[in-house]
Amino acid sequence: MVYYYCLRHRIHNEFAMKRVLLCLLAVGLLGACATSPTGRHQLMLISPEAAIVESKKAYISTVDQLDKENKLVDDPALSRRVSSITGRLVTIAVQEFPRTADWEWSVAIIDDPETVNAWCMAGGRMAVYTGLFEKLQLTDDEFAQIMGHEISHALANHTAERMSRAMATTIGVVAVGVASDRPMAAMGGAALAAQLALELPNSRVAESEADEMGMRLAVQAGYEPDAAVTLWQKMGAQGGKSPPQFLSTHPAPANREAALEAMIPEMRGLNPRAVKAPVHPVRIET
């Protein structure tokens, strides 16, 4: 009788502990919400500050490796072009989002003529590949649209949001492990989160958000909004059997060009005379 009572008591306590843990996980998911610059609700299990810290570590490691492989472009003319256009966009970004004034804005120009891609990490650390210029023959206005789009991902905390999606998946794995008495499933959650944080692309909603915010940044910096449409036409022409990496991580539905074109009249009104913004200092990695 004593053994039966103890066993029942143990089972009851374990069940209660599992229920409490699952409730805490659920509350964590429900409570970790934020609002994007466009008013969209975001899941934020990882703080933007933490995302910046982790992004800095990854960026430094990446740049060091590129330097060892002699992949960092040392072309004064291209460096001036990239820094001046990006610097004007950063000026507007800092005006609109004062919290970014202390970001370590920098760009690595990567010598890779076959890669059509660019990115911006949390905290303002960016990269562009020479394939963007060689394969697309970009105008300054088109390049401004690319960098405006990528900077917008950082401004809207999309890195932290993507990491949070990975963490939410991990929490689900942990919860299943706890609920089913499978400790290996729970232990595997951290590894899964780390993998997903690196591999998950931005959501389609986040891409649309970056389209809108990026065009706004570019226009306020003094660049033509029409370039957003011609840019994606050029991107589309690079498709076929091997679409550029930029397209693989930036979903381009059939109505994307139409959506961008519809925004042009409103955006043009932000800076009708296309007055160029001052150039904010941006470090070019060498």
PyMOL commands that set and color helices and strands:
alter all, ss='L'
color gray80, all
select helices_A, chain A and resi 2-31+48-68+76-96+98-102+130-136+140-155+158-179+183-187+189-199+204-220+227-237+245-249+256-268
alter helices_A, ss='H'
color red, helices_A
select strands_A, chain A and resi 33-35+41-43+106-110+118-120+125-129+283-285
alter strands_A, ss='S'
color yellow, strands_A
deselect
rebuild
show_as cartoon
